[in-house]
Amino acid sequence: MTMKIGASTGCLYPELTENSLKLLSDAGFDLFEIFFNTFSELEPDFLDKIIFLCTGCGAKIASIHPFTSAYESYLLFSGYERRFIDGVRMYDMFFRTAAKLGAEYVVLHGMQCAFSSVTIEEYCRRFALLSDEAASFGVTLLQENVYRHISGSIDTIRRMRELLGEKAAFVLDTKQARRCGYDPCDVAVEMKDSLKYLHISDSNENESCLLPGSGSFDFNHFFDILEKTGYSGNAVIEVYGQTKNDIGSVINAKRYLDKLISDRAKRICMNV
């Protein structure tokens, strides 16, 4: 497995986005998801600052995460079609931002279960239109599996694959899978070759979101499952700032995962 381990700037929230990026890059990370937190962070001058930071350390931005995720039910998946049309135009700012930063992916949470107002068929129609819009900027829209959202259900993932075909594309978040009552391995199997990207974290009997290496999640088994599905993408560590992460603990999490991946590669070479 040649998976590269990066980090979300959200790991150090509420540290300012650019400060999080600098701290993580100084710590040796060179693959990032940028979690944007407000409109001013989408302005050209701010994005130039992000590009300058990444260029200076040879880093790549793999993905961006919109701060408007909490509003997507209302903006994109309500019963009011005109709002959806305007919402697509609004999301152009994220697709354009991703393209400017050289990011391949934009992450979508989608419709919350409590505000469900469209059928799965209509949901997929709108996702396909959003996906086409993202593609016009040269980026890919990814559906994340999210707790209390319809995307948290394996049944929804299965139906999205059936209805969307090649346009189905997912980011698997391991903590979100756990919170939905699923083994992340089972979600990976259901996503199949539509799985493009990972948000990765650890867990134990009491906590669903811990830094890798701090819990009891069987990463080796998880990586085995990913290999069987043919997964060839990367992963970013994404844990919440409320867990009071410090940069040292995030570095240790990366070292833990890097060693697991390196040891796996050595075993494979020895068995060849």
C-alpha positions as CSV (number, residue, x, y, z in Angstrom):
1,M,0.0,0.0,0.0
2,T,1.4,3.4,-1.1
3,M,-1.1,5.5,0.8
4,K,0.1,8.9,1.8
5,I,-1.0,10.3,5.2
6,G,-1.9,14.0,5.4
7,A,-3.9,16.1,7.8
8,S,-6.9,18.4,7.9
9,T,-6.3,21.9,9.1
10,G,-9.5,21.3,11.1
11,C,-7.4,19.1,13.5
12,L,-6.2,22.2,15.2
13,Y,-9.5,24.2,15.1
14,P,-10.1,26.9,16.3
15,E,-6.6,27.9,15.3
16,L,-6.8,30.1,12.3
17,T,-6.7,28.2,9.0
18,E,-3.4,29.6,7.8
19,N,-1.7,29.1,11.2
20,S,-2.9,25.5,11.3
21,L,-1.4,24.9,7.8
22,K,1.9,26.5,8.8
23,L,2.1,24.4,12.1
24,L,1.3,21.2,10.2
25,S,3.7,21.9,7.4
26,D,6.5,22.8,9.8
27,A,5.8,19.5,11.5
28,G,6.5,17.6,8.3
29,F,3.1,17.2,6.8
30,D,2.9,17.8,3.0
31,L,-0.6,16.6,2.1
32,F,-3.6,18.6,3.4
33,E,-7.3,19.1,3.5
34,I,-8.1,22.8,4.0
35,F,-11.1,23.2,6.1
36,F,-12.3,26.7,5.3
37,N,-14.2,28.5,8.1
38,T,-15.6,31.7,6.6
39,F,-16.1,33.6,3.4
40,S,-13.1,35.9,3.8
41,E,-10.9,32.8,3.5
42,L,-12.1,32.4,-0.1
43,E,-10.8,35.8,-1.1
44,P,-7.9,35.8,-3.7
45,D,-5.4,37.4,-1.3
46,F,-6.0,34.8,1.4
47,L,-5.8,31.9,-1.2
48,D,-2.5,33.4,-2.5
49,K,-1.2,33.2,1.1
50,I,-2.2,29.5,1.3
51,I,-0.5,28.8,-2.1
52,F,2.6,30.6,-0.9
53,L,2.8,28.5,2.3
54,C,2.3,25.2,0.3
55,T,4.8,26.2,-2.4
56,G,7.4,27.0,0.3
57,C,7.2,23.5,1.8
58,G,6.4,21.5,-1.3
59,A,3.0,20.6,0.0
60,K,-0.1,19.5,-1.9
61,I,-3.7,20.3,-1.1
62,A,-5.8,17.2,-1.8
63,S,-9.2,18.5,-0.9
64,I,-11.2,21.4,0.6
65,H,-14.1,21.2,3.1
66,P,-16.8,23.9,2.9
67,F,-17.8,25.6,6.1
68,T,-21.4,25.7,4.7
69,S,-21.8,21.9,5.2
70,A,-24.4,22.5,7.9
71,Y,-26.6,24.4,5.5
72,E,-26.6,22.0,2.6
73,S,-30.0,20.6,3.4
74,Y,-31.5,24.0,3.1
75,L,-29.4,25.3,0.2
76,L,-29.2,22.2,-2.0
77,F,-31.8,19.6,-1.0
78,S,-34.9,21.4,0.0
79,G,-38.2,21.3,-1.9
80,Y,-37.5,24.7,-3.4
81,E,-35.9,24.2,-6.8
82,R,-34.9,27.8,-7.3
83,R,-32.8,27.7,-4.1
84,F,-31.0,24.6,-5.4
85,I,-30.2,26.4,-8.6
86,D,-28.8,29.4,-6.7
87,G,-27.0,27.0,-4.3
88,V,-25.2,25.4,-7.2
89,R,-24.0,28.9,-8.2
90,M,-22.9,29.5,-4.6
91,Y,-20.9,26.3,-4.6
92,D,-19.0,27.5,-7.6
93,M,-16.9,29.5,-5.1
94,F,-15.7,26.3,-3.5
95,F,-15.1,24.6,-6.9
96,R,-13.2,27.6,-8.1
97,T,-11.2,27.7,-4.9
98,A,-10.3,24.0,-5.1
99,A,-9.2,24.5,-8.7
100,K,-7.0,27.5,-7.8
101,L,-5.3,25.6,-5.0
102,G,-4.8,22.5,-7.1
103,A,-7.1,20.4,-5.0
104,E,-8.7,17.4,-6.6
105,Y,-11.7,17.1,-4.3
106,V,-14.5,19.1,-2.7
107,V,-16.3,17.4,0.2
108,L,-20.1,17.4,0.5
109,H,-22.1,16.4,3.6
110,G,-25.5,16.6,1.9
111,M,-29.0,16.3,3.3
112,Q,-29.6,15.8,7.0
113,C,-32.1,13.1,7.9
114,A,-34.2,15.5,10.1
115,F,-34.7,17.9,7.1
116,S,-35.2,15.2,4.5
117,S,-37.4,16.7,1.8
118,V,-36.5,15.0,-1.4
119,T,-36.4,11.4,-2.6
120,I,-33.1,9.5,-3.1
121,E,-33.8,9.7,-6.8
122,E,-34.0,13.5,-6.6
123,Y,-31.0,13.7,-4.3
124,C,-28.9,11.8,-6.8
125,R,-30.2,14.0,-9.7
126,R,-29.0,17.1,-7.8
127,F,-25.8,15.4,-6.8
128,A,-25.1,14.7,-10.4
129,L,-25.7,18.3,-11.4
130,L,-23.4,19.5,-8.6
131,S,-20.8,16.9,-9.7
132,D,-21.0,18.2,-13.3
133,E,-20.6,21.7,-12.1
134,A,-17.5,20.7,-10.1
135,A,-16.1,18.9,-13.1
136,S,-16.4,22.1,-15.2
137,F,-13.7,23.5,-12.8
138,G,-11.6,20.4,-13.1
139,V,-12.4,19.0,-9.6
140,T,-14.4,16.1,-8.2
141,L,-17.3,16.3,-5.8
142,L,-17.2,13.7,-3.0
143,Q,-20.1,12.5,-0.9
144,E,-19.0,12.0,2.7
145,N,-20.7,9.4,4.9
146,V,-22.0,11.6,7.8
147,Y,-23.9,10.9,11.0
148,R,-27.5,12.1,11.1
149,H,-27.4,12.6,7.3
150,I,-28.9,10.3,4.7
151,S,-25.3,9.6,3.5
152,G,-24.6,7.9,6.8
153,S,-26.7,4.9,5.7
154,I,-25.1,2.0,3.8
155,D,-28.5,1.8,1.9
156,T,-28.0,5.3,0.7
157,I,-24.5,4.6,-0.4
158,R,-25.7,1.5,-2.3
159,R,-28.5,3.5,-4.0
160,M,-26.1,6.3,-5.0
161,R,-23.8,3.9,-6.7
162,E,-26.8,2.3,-8.5
163,L,-28.3,5.6,-9.6
164,L,-25.2,7.7,-10.3
165,G,-23.0,5.1,-11.9
166,E,-19.6,6.7,-12.6
167,K,-20.6,9.9,-11.0
168,A,-20.8,8.2,-7.6
169,A,-17.7,9.3,-5.6
170,F,-17.1,9.0,-1.9
171,V,-14.9,10.1,0.9
172,L,-15.0,7.6,3.8
173,D,-14.8,9.1,7.3
174,T,-14.1,6.4,9.8
175,K,-15.4,8.3,12.8
176,Q,-18.6,9.1,11.0
177,A,-19.1,5.4,10.1
178,R,-18.7,4.4,13.8
179,R,-21.2,7.1,14.9
180,C,-23.7,5.7,12.4
181,G,-23.3,2.2,13.9
182,Y,-21.1,0.7,11.2
183,D,-17.7,-0.9,11.0
184,P,-15.7,1.4,8.7
185,C,-14.6,-1.7,6.8
186,D,-18.2,-2.5,5.9
187,V,-18.7,1.0,4.6
188,A,-15.5,0.7,2.5
189,V,-16.7,-2.5,1.0
190,E,-20.1,-0.9,0.1
191,M,-18.4,2.1,-1.5
192,K,-16.2,-0.2,-3.7
193,D,-14.3,1.5,-6.5
194,S,-16.3,4.7,-5.9
195,L,-14.2,5.3,-2.8
196,K,-11.7,8.0,-3.7
197,Y,-10.4,9.4,-0.4
198,L,-10.3,8.9,3.4
199,H,-10.8,10.9,6.6
200,I,-9.1,8.7,9.1
201,S,-9.2,8.5,13.0
202,D,-9.0,6.0,15.8
203,S,-11.5,4.9,18.4
204,N,-12.1,2.8,21.5
205,E,-15.1,1.5,23.4
206,N,-15.9,5.0,24.7
207,E,-14.7,7.4,22.1
208,S,-15.5,7.4,18.3
209,C,-12.9,10.1,17.4
210,L,-9.3,9.8,18.5
211,L,-6.0,10.5,16.9
212,P,-4.6,7.4,15.2
213,G,-2.5,5.3,17.6
214,S,-4.5,6.5,20.6
215,G,-7.3,3.9,20.4
216,S,-7.9,0.3,19.6
217,F,-9.1,0.4,16.0
218,D,-7.5,-2.3,13.9
219,F,-5.9,-0.3,11.1
220,N,-4.1,-3.3,9.6
221,H,-7.4,-5.1,9.1
222,F,-8.8,-1.9,7.7
223,F,-5.9,-1.5,5.2
224,D,-6.4,-5.2,4.2
225,I,-10.0,-4.4,3.3
226,L,-9.0,-1.3,1.4
227,E,-6.5,-3.3,-0.6
228,K,-9.1,-5.9,-1.5
229,T,-11.4,-3.2,-2.8
230,G,-8.6,-1.8,-4.9
231,Y,-8.3,1.4,-3.1
232,S,-5.3,3.5,-4.3
233,G,-6.0,6.9,-2.8
234,N,-4.6,8.8,0.2
235,A,-5.9,9.7,3.7
236,V,-6.0,12.7,5.9
237,I,-6.1,12.6,9.7
238,E,-9.3,14.4,10.6
239,V,-10.1,14.7,14.3
240,Y,-11.9,17.6,15.9
241,G,-10.2,20.5,17.6
242,Q,-12.5,20.1,20.6
243,T,-10.3,17.1,21.5
244,K,-7.6,19.7,22.4
245,N,-5.1,18.3,20.0
246,D,-1.6,19.7,20.1
247,I,0.8,19.6,17.2
248,G,3.0,17.0,18.9
249,S,0.2,14.5,19.2
250,V,-0.8,15.0,15.6
251,I,2.8,14.3,14.5
252,N,2.8,11.1,16.6
253,A,-0.4,10.0,14.9
254,K,1.2,10.4,11.4
255,R,4.3,8.5,12.5
256,Y,2.1,5.7,13.8
257,L,0.3,5.4,10.5
258,D,3.4,5.8,8.4
259,K,5.1,3.0,10.3
260,L,2.1,0.7,9.8
261,I,2.1,1.4,6.1
262,S,5.9,1.0,5.8
263,D,5.8,-2.3,7.7
264,R,3.0,-3.6,5.5
265,A,5.1,-2.8,2.4
266,K,8.1,-4.6,3.8
267,R,6.0,-7.7,4.5
268,I,4.7,-7.7,1.0
269,C,8.2,-7.4,-0.4
270,M,9.4,-10.3,1.7
271,N,6.6,-12.5,0.5
272,V,7.2,-11.7,-3.2
